Amino acid sequence: MARKRKGRDVSGWLVVDKPAGITSNAVVNKVKWAFEAKKAGHAGTLDPEATGVLAVALGEATKTVPFITDALKAYVFTVRLGQSTNTDDTEGEVIATSDLRPSDEDIAAALPPFVGEVMQVPPKFSAVKIDGQRAYKMARDGEEVELQARPLWVESLRMLSRPDADHVELEMVCGKGGYVRAIARDLGEALGCHGHVLHLRRTWSGPFDAVEGYGMERIEALARSEEIDTLLAPVEIALDCMPEVKATDQGVARLRNGNPGMVIAHDIEYGEECWASHDGKPVAVGIYRSGELHPSRVFLL
């Protein structure tokens, strides 16, 4: 007999303003404990020293994680010019240096090639798998790591400030799978001076903004109390990227059983992905076809 999963049936999104010095998985585990939740996950890993938006999904919200993962995200980061490290951030060892320091004009001129559809080689110290092994584990063991370039959509990359000759602050808006450390590394190479990430903060991710995020102190202070549920955003906030249809009373039962169900739709095209609601709650996500939603995800709310 399967062991019954312990915890509460609590569902929703928690926007955490992740502090430096803790892994994303550790944050998820703390949130899961604080809410006594059966199920939890996150929509996009942040490096341990990075801060900012870590969107944690609880319960039925975990079914909407892909929609946040695929959404655009914004990062503000500082690049240390004149040095390369083996991890492309401050955690690694310096492996190359340069006395060259580019001008503000040089930096501005180097940014456009990093915008649009670009090919990016992930850092050697990353979670990318090579023949079933994590690249960072291989790198730590001294093995040779060769990663293939991957496509990345960069919406924008701009210079925010130049505190001094050794540092430049940038903002990048990009799609799924982007490594800010790789941008810093490649920009340093393009400028001929080397570079690595000094500070990194994710300011927003899809519908979630850092200014609305909760610190770990707040979460721990309310842990396992009735009040903690007031911190949650609804499951459907992750579905804002697609149109909504209304499930009929007859359609709800069919949809919740994983079958096509009748919906009321306006300005929805045949074959379009959308989500169905009923009595203010999400019922399913699926494809609209001739008055019915063919579900791909069903919510048990």
C-alpha positions, 0 to 999 in steps of 0.5 A: 500500500502506498504511503499517504503523503503528509501535509495540508491540501493548500494551493497557491503561489508564494513570491519569495524575495530570496536572500543570498547564501541559500539555494532555491531548493532550500527555500522551497523546503522551508516554504513547504514546511512553513505551510505544512504543504503536501506539494511544493516546487519553484519556477526557475532556479536562482544561484545561491548568492543571487537574490530576488524573485523566487516564485514558489508553487504550492499544491495545485499551483505546481501544475502551472509552473511551466507557464511561469518558467516560460515567461519573461524575467528581468535581472539587474546585475553587476559585472566585475570587469578585468577578471574571469573566474571558473564559475563566472561569478565570485564563488570561483577562482580567478583564471584570467585578468586584464588591465584593459577597461572599456569606456561607457561607449565601448560597453554600449556598443557591445550590448546589441549583439546580445539582444534577440535570438542568441546562442549561449553556452551555459557556465561549466558550473551549472545544472546542465546535464552531460550524459546524465551527470550535472555539469557542476559536479563534473567541473568540481571533480576536475573533469573536462566539461564541454557544453553545447550552445543553446538558443536564448531569447533576450528581450533587452539588455541595457546599461544602468550605471557605471559605478567605476572603471571596474564595474558596470550595472546592467539589466536584462530581460530574457526568456527561459533558460538564460544564464546571467553568468554567461552573459557577463562572461561573454560580454567580458570576452567581447570587450577584451577585458574578461568579466564575471558576475559580482551581484545578481538580483531577479527583479520580476518573473512573469506576473511576480515582482520582487517588491511584492515578495516576502522575506524569509523572516516574514515566512518563518514568523508566520510558519504553521499559523492560520495567518500564513495563507494570507501570503498566497497569490491564487493559482490562476495568477500564473494563467494570465498569459492565456485567455479565460473561458467559462466552463458550463455546469455540465462541462465542469464535471467532464473537465475534472474527469479529464474529458472534453467539456463545454465552455462559454468562449468569446473571441477564442480561436479554434486550437487556441490554448486557454483555461477554464474557470467555474465559480471563480476557480480554475478548472482546467487548461487545454485546447479550445475546439468547437465549444469544448475545452480539451484539457491538458491539466486539470485542477482539483480545487 
